[in-house]
Amino acid sequence: MDFIEKIGDAITAKGKEASEKAKELAEIANLKSQISTCEDVIKKNYLEIGRIYFEQYGDMPEPPFEKQCRAIQNARRGAEELREKIDQIKGL
């Protein structure tokens, strides 16, 4: 009987360990999800700051932003030219 009790105790101990490990993993997953949400908020607001800056100062940006503002302006012109080509193909 002593042997069977030891096996039972060992199984119970392993079950508790597995349960604790599962709880830890669930908590870590939850925290990582919260971190991801925080990072999404940061990215969204960085993009919004950039959009606002470009709208207000894109025509005469400060030196550190000249290259990016010029790239945005060029991309906008390029997209507009491509839209015009699409309209031509469609016969509009």
C-alpha positions as CSV (number, residue, x, y, z in Angstrom):
1,M,0.0,0.0,0.0
2,D,2.9,2.3,0.7
3,F,4.1,2.0,-2.9
4,I,0.7,2.9,-4.3
5,E,0.5,6.0,-2.0
6,K,3.9,7.1,-3.2
7,I,2.8,6.8,-6.8
8,G,-0.4,8.7,-6.0
9,D,1.5,11.5,-4.2
10,A,3.9,11.7,-7.2
11,I,1.1,12.0,-9.6
12,T,-0.6,14.6,-7.5
13,A,2.6,16.6,-7.2
14,K,3.2,16.4,-11.0
15,G,-0.4,17.5,-11.6
16,K,0.0,20.5,-9.3
17,E,3.3,21.4,-11.1
18,A,1.6,21.2,-14.5
19,S,-1.3,23.3,-13.2
20,E,1.0,26.0,-11.9
21,K,3.0,25.9,-15.2
22,A,-0.2,26.3,-17.2
23,K,-1.3,29.2,-15.0
24,E,2.1,30.9,-15.5
25,L,1.9,30.4,-19.3
26,A,-1.7,31.8,-19.4
27,E,-0.6,34.8,-17.4
28,I,2.4,35.4,-19.6
29,A,0.2,35.1,-22.7
30,N,-2.2,37.6,-21.2
31,L,0.6,40.1,-20.4
32,K,2.1,39.7,-23.9
33,S,-1.3,40.5,-25.3
34,Q,-1.5,43.6,-23.2
35,I,2.0,44.6,-24.3
36,S,0.9,44.2,-27.9
37,T,-2.1,46.4,-27.3
38,C,0.2,49.1,-25.8
39,E,2.5,48.9,-28.8
40,D,-0.4,49.2,-31.2
41,V,-1.5,52.4,-29.4
42,I,2.1,53.7,-29.6
43,K,2.3,53.0,-33.4
44,K,-1.1,54.5,-34.0
45,N,-0.1,57.7,-32.3
46,Y,3.3,57.9,-33.9
47,L,1.5,57.6,-37.3
48,E,-1.0,60.3,-36.3
49,I,1.8,62.6,-35.1
50,G,3.6,62.1,-38.5
51,R,0.3,62.7,-40.4
52,I,-0.4,65.9,-38.5
53,Y,3.2,67.1,-39.0
54,F,3.1,66.4,-42.7
55,E,-0.2,68.2,-43.1
56,Q,1.1,71.3,-41.3
57,Y,4.7,71.4,-42.4
58,G,5.0,69.1,-45.4
59,D,5.6,72.0,-47.8
60,M,8.5,73.4,-45.7
61,P,9.7,70.7,-43.3
62,E,12.5,71.0,-40.8
63,P,15.8,69.5,-42.1
64,P,15.5,66.1,-40.3
65,F,12.1,65.5,-42.0
66,E,12.8,66.8,-45.5
67,K,13.7,63.4,-47.0
68,Q,10.5,61.8,-45.6
69,C,8.2,64.6,-46.6
70,R,9.7,64.6,-50.1
71,A,9.2,60.9,-50.4
72,I,5.5,61.2,-49.3
73,Q,5.0,64.0,-51.9
74,N,6.6,61.9,-54.6
75,A,4.5,58.9,-53.7
76,R,1.3,60.9,-53.7
77,R,2.1,62.2,-57.2
78,G,3.0,58.7,-58.3
79,A,-0.2,57.3,-57.0
80,E,-2.2,60.1,-58.7
81,E,-0.5,59.4,-62.0
82,L,-1.3,55.7,-61.7
83,R,-5.0,56.5,-60.9
84,E,-5.1,58.6,-64.0
85,K,-3.7,55.8,-66.1
86,I,-6.4,53.5,-64.6
87,D,-9.1,56.0,-65.6
88,Q,-7.6,56.2,-69.1
89,I,-7.7,52.4,-69.4
90,K,-11.3,52.4,-68.2
91,G,-12.1,55.1,-70.7
92,L,-13.1,57.7,-68.1
